[in-house]
């Protein structure tokens, strides 16, 4: 009985200590007005209140996403780099670069 308790404790600690798992997601690059510019790939680390996109060894963290009403308004934030980050749904994330008039929308499986 004692061994079983220790085994359960080890499994629980191991499961809780793992970091967020990134998911490889295809992305669509377009202008802010919606004109398609191509495709890309990125690894999304979804932390519910924020997300991180990693691509070509460069990471962009959204920071804390905020919304007055998540059912009416898209949770969003401005990153340190000056991009506008949006969580469109549980599976869809967007970074907007206003300086280059581009946006990338990732849709995860």
Phi, psi and omega in degrees: 000319179296320179297319179297318179298317179294319179298316179297318179299316179296316179297318180295316180294318179296317180294324182280339185272350181287143180281177179295141180266131177279148179240128177285125185229138174285147180229152177250125177266131179210168173285167179299333180274000173101359179286122184295138180237358179139188182241160177208174176233151176205158175256122182257128172253105185267117179248020180069300180271356176200169175212159177233136176249129177241130180209130180052045179062020175242132181243140174236122179260131182291333190078181182295122178280138183232147176201136177293325180213104185297343178276340182247330185236144181286125176299130186211168179199164173254127182282169177300329181282352180095009177276154176263118183256134180228141171255102185282328178198187178296337186241000186231129184228149182221140169241130179247128176254098184291338182287332180247009179056040181230159174215151175236127178245117178262134175242115184268150179290000000 
